[in-house]
Amino acid sequence: MTQTHITWIEGTIVENEVHMTMVELAEAASTPEDLIMAWVSEGVLSPAGASPQDWRFSGNSLQRAKTAARLMHDLELNLPGVALALNLLDELDQLRSQLHFANAANIPASKE
């Protein structure tokens, strides 16, 4: 007798071209607005706009906010720790991308 295993995945697809207000981002990331403001002041998030009322966040900001929230909750990182961890994760993604393109083009990766 065989068993069937079904896994349900639920999510929301957000494109980078979508721009959210701080209220919308806080709701989508299940994060308080004051924490969003703290992340902006720490450099974790970079909205367009001069003031919190004018801030607009890209779809990429939603992923960063969710990751930042997990880092704070799961690893108990403070704001500077979250900023550092996200910067290192960004750098890792960039290096992986460079390596992938170098391998695809069959050329050696740069040694920067």
GUPA-462598 format. One line per field, with one value per residue: x, y, z of N, C-alpha, C in turn; residue number from 1. Coordinates in nm, 4 decimals, always signed. Layout:
BEGIN
nc1: [X	...];
nc2: [Y	...];
nc3: [Z	...];
cac1: [X	...];
cac2: [Y	...];
cac3: [Z	...];
cc1: [X	...];
cc2: [Y	...];
cc3: [Z	...];
num: [NUM	...];
This chain:
BEGIN
nc1: [+0.0839	+0.0580	+0.1401	+0.0094	+0.1476	+0.0653	+0.1530	+0.0779	+0.1303	+0.1274	+0.1199	+0.2148	+0.2580	+0.4655	+0.5567	+0.8586	+0.7987	+0.5769	+0.4614	+0.4529	+0.2940	+0.4078	+0.2266	+0.0996	+0.3201	+0.3923	+0.1655	+0.1677	+0.4061	+0.3577	+0.4440	+0.5147	+0.4619	+0.6439	+0.8714	+0.9331	+1.0017	+1.2300	+1.3959	+1.4326	+1.5752	+1.8049	+1.9033	+1.8265	+1.5999	+1.5198	+1.3311	+1.1561	+1.1003	+1.0574	+0.9575	+0.8025	+0.5273	+0.5348	+0.6851	+0.7596	+0.7705	+0.9407	+0.8604	+1.0709	+1.1428	+0.9532	+1.0290	+1.2791	+1.1957	+1.0472	+1.2511	+1.4202	+1.2537	+1.2387	+1.5076	+1.5362	+1.3509	+1.4014	+1.6834	+1.7329	+1.8560	+1.9809	+1.9011	+2.1369	+2.2648	+2.0833	+2.0912	+2.3599	+2.3589	+2.1733	+2.3080	+2.5310	+2.4018	+2.3009	+2.5416	+2.6379	+2.4427	+2.4968	+2.7600	+2.7144	+2.5561	+2.7392	+2.9225	+2.7607	+2.7028	+2.9631	+3.0314	+2.8387	+2.9200	+3.1550	+3.3936	+3.6640	+3.5896	+3.5906	+3.8465	+3.7766];
nc2: [-0.1174	+0.2160	+0.5407	+0.8651	+1.1795	+1.5030	+1.8349	+2.1587	+2.4791	+2.8118	+3.1429	+3.4776	+3.6440	+3.9028	+4.1619	+4.3367	+4.5832	+4.6699	+4.9064	+4.9806	+5.1383	+5.2417	+5.1436	+4.9398	+4.7722	+4.7033	+4.5608	+4.3499	+4.2247	+4.1496	+4.3096	+4.5603	+4.9135	+5.0915	+4.9387	+4.9020	+5.1665	+5.1879	+5.0036	+5.1357	+5.3626	+5.2360	+5.1416	+4.9023	+4.8835	+5.0641	+5.3038	+5.4827	+5.8303	+6.1193	+6.1496	+5.9579	+5.9451	+5.9684	+5.7571	+5.4824	+5.1442	+4.8830	+4.5633	+4.3962	+4.4947	+4.3880	+4.1177	+4.1552	+4.2739	+4.0661	+3.8772	+4.0183	+4.0357	+3.7653	+3.7167	+3.8812	+3.7660	+3.4801	+3.4541	+3.6448	+3.8912	+4.2274	+4.5614	+4.6670	+4.4217	+4.2837	+4.4459	+4.4056	+4.1250	+4.1046	+4.2535	+4.0883	+3.8577	+3.9610	+4.0123	+3.7518	+3.6417	+3.7945	+3.7124	+3.4411	+3.4641	+3.5819	+3.3716	+3.1760	+3.2901	+3.3056	+3.0354	+2.9551	+3.0917	+2.9763	+3.0850	+3.1922	+3.2907	+3.6258	+3.7584	+3.9346];
nc3: [+0.0000	-0.0861	+0.0344	+0.0133	+0.0171	+0.0796	+0.0390	+0.1311	+0.0151	+0.0950	-0.0125	-0.1126	-0.4111	-0.4890	-0.6917	-0.7822	-0.8892	-0.7609	-0.5304	-0.1928	+0.0863	+0.4149	+0.6021	+0.4558	+0.4066	+0.6694	+0.7452	+0.5549	+0.6214	+0.8747	+1.0901	+1.3324	+1.2708	+1.3904	+1.4090	+1.1405	+1.0819	+1.2433	+1.1154	+0.8736	+0.9587	+1.0413	+0.8081	+0.7008	+0.5437	+0.2492	+0.1600	-0.1034	-0.1081	+0.1046	+0.3670	+0.6357	+0.5702	+0.2994	+0.2171	+0.0041	-0.0540	-0.2215	-0.3748	-0.3087	-0.0622	+0.1057	+0.1279	+0.2519	+0.4922	+0.6080	+0.6390	+0.8105	+1.0348	+1.1040	+1.1690	+1.3931	+1.5668	+1.5706	+1.6006	+1.7826	+1.7220	+1.7430	+1.6152	+1.4700	+1.4284	+1.2672	+1.0388	+0.9609	+0.9175	+0.7045	+0.5084	+0.4709	+0.3762	+0.1365	+0.0039	-0.0172	-0.1889	-0.4167	-0.4774	-0.5268	-0.7547	-0.9331	-0.9498	-1.0618	-1.3148	-1.4121	-1.4258	-1.6090	-1.8336	-1.8619	-1.7723	-1.5594	-1.2212	-1.0915	-0.8750	-0.6406];
cac1: [+0.0000	+0.1363	+0.0822	+0.0224	+0.1790	+0.0316	+0.2025	+0.0157	+0.2127	+0.0477	+0.2057	+0.1718	+0.3598	+0.4732	+0.6578	+0.9396	+0.7399	+0.4697	+0.5092	+0.3655	+0.3139	+0.4580	+0.1158	+0.0818	+0.4355	+0.3806	+0.0596	+0.2108	+0.5172	+0.3130	+0.5438	+0.4684	+0.5135	+0.7608	+0.9865	+0.9648	+1.0729	+1.3624	+1.4745	+1.4702	+1.6817	+1.9250	+1.9497	+1.7786	+1.5066	+1.5464	+1.2129	+1.1558	+1.0197	+1.1312	+0.9046	+0.7272	+0.3988	+0.5630	+0.7657	+0.7066	+0.8591	+0.9286	+0.8313	+1.1909	+1.1412	+0.8702	+1.1122	+1.3792	+1.1276	+1.0161	+1.3775	+1.4636	+1.1691	+1.2808	+1.6380	+1.5152	+1.2762	+1.4645	+1.8218	+1.7356	+1.9513	+1.9376	+1.8920	+2.2626	+2.2906	+1.9956	+2.1463	+2.4815	+2.3229	+2.1123	+2.4139	+2.6095	+2.3187	+2.3001	+2.6725	+2.6417	+2.3602	+2.5688	+2.8727	+2.6582	+2.5133	+2.8605	+2.9764	+2.6707	+2.7255	+3.0978	+3.0246	+2.7570	+2.9997	+3.2753	+3.5112	+3.6950	+3.5291	+3.6858	+3.8979	+3.7658];
cac2: [+0.0000	+0.3388	+0.6571	+0.9901	+1.2916	+1.6285	+1.9537	+2.2825	+2.5974	+2.9312	+3.2608	+3.5905	+3.6870	+4.0481	+4.2017	+4.4510	+4.7063	+4.7086	+4.9977	+4.9765	+5.2367	+5.1803	+5.0693	+4.8175	+4.6856	+4.6516	+4.4588	+4.2346	+4.1588	+4.1230	+4.3792	+4.6940	+5.0260	+5.1504	+4.8553	+4.9397	+5.2948	+5.1600	+4.9387	+5.2390	+5.4454	+5.1527	+5.1096	+4.7694	+4.9103	+5.1923	+5.3445	+5.6065	+5.9311	+6.1976	+6.1355	+5.8320	+5.9503	+5.9585	+5.6388	+5.3746	+5.0294	+4.7895	+4.4244	+4.3424	+4.5380	+4.2942	+4.0020	+4.2000	+4.2949	+3.9344	+3.8174	+4.0934	+3.9947	+3.6304	+3.7285	+3.9384	+3.6723	+3.3485	+3.4644	+3.7517	+3.9944	+4.3658	+4.6303	+4.6619	+4.2826	+4.2540	+4.5167	+4.3347	+3.9936	+4.1233	+4.2940	+3.9689	+3.7725	+4.0247	+3.9882	+3.6096	+3.6247	+3.8551	+3.6245	+3.3206	+3.5024	+3.5971	+3.2377	+3.1079	+3.3454	+3.2670	+2.8944	+2.9453	+3.1429	+2.8944	+3.1680	+3.1938	+3.3959	+3.7309	+3.7467	+4.0661];
cac3: [+0.0000	-0.0944	+0.1006	-0.0590	+0.1052	+0.0142	+0.1087	+0.0852	+0.0304	+0.0782	-0.0189	-0.1932	-0.5056	-0.4963	-0.7879	-0.7411	-0.9386	-0.6695	-0.4261	-0.0761	+0.1915	+0.5370	+0.6617	+0.3769	+0.4315	+0.8060	+0.7444	+0.4756	+0.6907	+1.0124	+1.1704	+1.3735	+1.1928	+1.4552	+1.3748	+1.0023	+1.0910	+1.2996	+1.0097	+0.7766	+1.0176	+1.0517	+0.6736	+0.6610	+0.4343	+0.1832	+0.0839	-0.1810	-0.0405	+0.2035	+0.5031	+0.6514	+0.5000	+0.1559	+0.1874	-0.0787	-0.0467	-0.3341	-0.3393	-0.2455	+0.0774	+0.1813	+0.1590	+0.3506	+0.6201	+0.6645	+0.6812	+0.9286	+1.1476	+1.1458	+1.2349	+1.5266	+1.6505	+1.5843	+1.6469	+1.8822	+1.6823	+1.7580	+1.4861	+1.3935	+1.3906	+1.1535	+0.9228	+0.9210	+0.8633	+0.5730	+0.4157	+0.4400	+0.2911	+0.0042	-0.0570	-0.0517	-0.3095	-0.5291	-0.5105	-0.5890	-0.8886	-1.0130	-0.9718	-1.1556	-1.4481	-1.4542	-1.4649	-1.7299	-1.9449	-1.8626	-1.7507	-1.4171	-1.1423	-1.0537	-0.7394	-0.5777];
cc1: [+0.0889	+0.0620	+0.1066	+0.0442	+0.1539	+0.0816	+0.1381	+0.1102	+0.1252	+0.1408	+0.1442	+0.2864	+0.3525	+0.5863	+0.7351	+0.8786	+0.6251	+0.5290	+0.4060	+0.3953	+0.3689	+0.3495	+0.0962	+0.1968	+0.4274	+0.2757	+0.1052	+0.3208	+0.4804	+0.4104	+0.4895	+0.5344	+0.6379	+0.8869	+1.0293	+1.0453	+1.2149	+1.4521	+1.5190	+1.5851	+1.8124	+1.9802	+1.9091	+1.6853	+1.5353	+1.4256	+1.2405	+1.0653	+1.0959	+1.0847	+0.8262	+0.5923	+0.4168	+0.6391	+0.6893	+0.8132	+0.8340	+0.8918	+0.9494	+1.1963	+1.0574	+0.9512	+1.2165	+1.3152	+1.0940	+1.1427	+1.4285	+1.3833	+1.2086	+1.4141	+1.6234	+1.4483	+1.3547	+1.6047	+1.8411	+1.8424	+1.8928	+1.9387	+2.0234	+2.2972	+2.2081	+2.0505	+2.2707	+2.4483	+2.2616	+2.2147	+2.4997	+2.5312	+2.3104	+2.4312	+2.6867	+2.5611	+2.4322	+2.6852	+2.8250	+2.6154	+2.6335	+2.9196	+2.8913	+2.6944	+2.8636	+3.0992	+2.9454	+2.8361	+3.1318	+3.4027	+3.5404	+3.6285	+3.6320	+3.7249	+3.8965	+3.7585];
cc2: [+0.1244	+0.4517	+0.7802	+1.1016	+1.4209	+1.7437	+2.0762	+2.3974	+2.7180	+3.0513	+3.3678	+3.6299	+3.8394	+4.0833	+4.3219	+4.5830	+4.7546	+4.7983	+5.0042	+5.0928	+5.1645	+5.0959	+4.9363	+4.7195	+4.6236	+4.5411	+4.3326	+4.1555	+4.1196	+4.1831	+4.5166	+4.8056	+5.0869	+5.0685	+4.8814	+5.0692	+5.2747	+5.0953	+5.0397	+5.3224	+5.3682	+5.1140	+4.9717	+4.7814	+5.0494	+5.2332	+5.4658	+5.7037	+5.9951	+6.1750	+6.0049	+5.8306	+5.9320	+5.8324	+5.5390	+5.2659	+4.9367	+4.6508	+4.3577	+4.3796	+4.4448	+4.1716	+4.0375	+4.2171	+4.1618	+3.8653	+3.8863	+4.0521	+3.8564	+3.6348	+3.7834	+3.8380	+3.5447	+3.3555	+3.5733	+3.8567	+4.1325	+4.4327	+4.6304	+4.5204	+4.2398	+4.3192	+4.4450	+4.2012	+4.0071	+4.1672	+4.1741	+3.8721	+3.8287	+3.9986	+3.8423	+3.5817	+3.6793	+3.7657	+3.4950	+3.3487	+3.5169	+3.4606	+3.1615	+3.1573	+3.3086	+3.1214	+2.8759	+2.9910	+3.0657	+2.9784	+3.1683	+3.3112	+3.4996	+3.7151	+3.8837	+4.0513];
cc3: [+0.0000	-0.0243	+0.0151	+0.0418	+0.0283	+0.1014	+0.0475	+0.1136	+0.0025	+0.0786	-0.1048	-0.2839	-0.5158	-0.5909	-0.7354	-0.7832	-0.8499	-0.5616	-0.3147	+0.0172	+0.3139	+0.6035	+0.5888	+0.4003	+0.5702	+0.8126	+0.6707	+0.5463	+0.8336	+1.1131	+1.2101	+1.2920	+1.2570	+1.4279	+1.2302	+1.0028	+1.1453	+1.1949	+0.9045	+0.8332	+1.0301	+0.9147	+0.6250	+0.5413	+0.3789	+0.0993	-0.0030	-0.1064	+0.0735	+0.3474	+0.5135	+0.5798	+0.3492	+0.1177	+0.1020	-0.0824	-0.1647	-0.2827	-0.2710	-0.0975	+0.1637	+0.2207	+0.2647	+0.4880	+0.6862	+0.7142	+0.8070	+1.0519	+1.1979	+1.2181	+1.3760	+1.6193	+1.6770	+1.6431	+1.7519	+1.8515	+1.7097	+1.6206	+1.4084	+1.3482	+1.2710	+1.0271	+0.8705	+0.8562	+0.7237	+0.4687	+0.3756	+0.3517	+0.1493	-0.0688	-0.0999	-0.1780	-0.4325	-0.5721	-0.5762	-0.7324	-0.9813	-1.0468	-1.0734	-1.2980	-1.5009	-1.4993	-1.5934	-1.8516	-1.9587	-1.8555	-1.6005	-1.3462	-1.1031	-0.9079	-0.6731	-0.4280];
num: [1	2	3	4	5	6	7	8	9	10	11	12	13	14	15	16	17	18	19	20	21	22	23	24	25	26	27	28	29	30	31	32	33	34	35	36	37	38	39	40	41	42	43	44	45	46	47	48	49	50	51	52	53	54	55	56	57	58	59	60	61	62	63	64	65	66	67	68	69	70	71	72	73	74	75	76	77	78	79	80	81	82	83	84	85	86	87	88	89	90	91	92	93	94	95	96	97	98	99	100	101	102	103	104	105	106	107	108	109	110	111	112];
